Amino acid sequence: MNGLYVMNTFFQKRETRKWIWVHPGGTMRNEIDYVISSHKHVVTDVSVLSSFKAGSDHRLVRARLRFDFNSERTKMIKTTSKRDQDSFQIDLKNRFECIDELNLDVDHIN
């Protein structure tokens, strides 16, 4: 599945805590809703909430996640600043190319 993990299968649960959908006749119960992640270390638990009434024949699936907000923020800032720096360099280069194309002396522009 291209680096995706079905996280429901990583955690051992009793059979009564695994089924999500019940057949309208009540004869069959299946685990048909899944939590999928590309980073398996982020998901710490997946469970089914039986006491939550959603007005559906499905039970609610809950995933507990662990994030390191400081490292994620640092990654985001580094990515953003690098992208801004690259776009600034491109803009600067484009402006000077226009001046070169006109064969103008910078002193004449000011």
N, C-alpha and C positions, 0 to 999 in steps of 0.2 A: 504493500500500500504506500510506496514512496515515502518511507520515513515517518509514517503515522502509526500511532499505537492506540489500540482499543483498551482504554484504561480500566474498564469494568472487569477485565480478566486478570488484572494485576493484583487484586486484593481478594483474599479469601473471605467469603460470607456464607452464612447459613442459607439453605435453599429458600426459606421464607423471606429472606432479605434480598434476594436476587431477582425475583420475577417483577415485571413492570406492567405487563398487560394481561388482562383476564378476558377470556372468551365470553361473549354475551350469555352463553348458557352456563358459565361458571365451571366448565369441565376442563378447560385448558388454560395454563398460565405460561407466559413466555417472557424472556428477556429480549426485548426488541428495540429498546432505546439505549444508545451508547454515548459515552464520552470519549472523544477522539482528540489526541494531542500529538504534536510533533516533538514536544519536549517532555519526556516521561518523568523527569526529576521534579517538575513543577507540581504535578498532581500527587497529593499525599493520601487521598482516600476518595473512593466513590461508593455511595450507598443509596439505597432506595428508601424513601420516606413513606411509611405506610399510614401514618396518622394524619397526613395532610390530605384533605378532600379537595380535589381540583375540579370536580364535576365532570369527570372523564373516566373512561375505562383504563386509563394509564395512571400509574403512580409516579410521583415526582422523583427524579434522579438528582442527587446532589453530589457535586465534586468539590473537594477541598483543595485549594491551591496554595502554593508557597511561592511568594515573589520576594526578591531582594530589590526593593524599590530604589535603594541608593545606586546599585550597579546598573539597573535599567535606566535610571535618570542620567547617569554618566554616559552610557552608550548613546542615549538620545541626544544629549548635548554635543558629544563628539561628532556624531553623524550630521547634526544640523549645522554646526560650525564649519565642518569640512565642506559641506554642500554650499554654504554661504560664501566661504572663501573661494571655492572653485568658480561660482557664478560671478563673484566680484572680479576675479582675474579675467574671465571671459569678457565681461562688460568693459573692463579697462582696456583690454587688447583691441576690442572692436572700436572703441572711441579713438585710439591712436591710429588704427588702420585708416579711419576716415580722414584724419589729418594728413597722413602720408599720401593717400590717394589724391588729395587736393594740392599736394606739393606746396603747402603753406608753411611759413616759418611760424613757430609758436609765438615769437615776439610780436608778430603782426596781428595775431588773434586778440591778445590782451590789449 
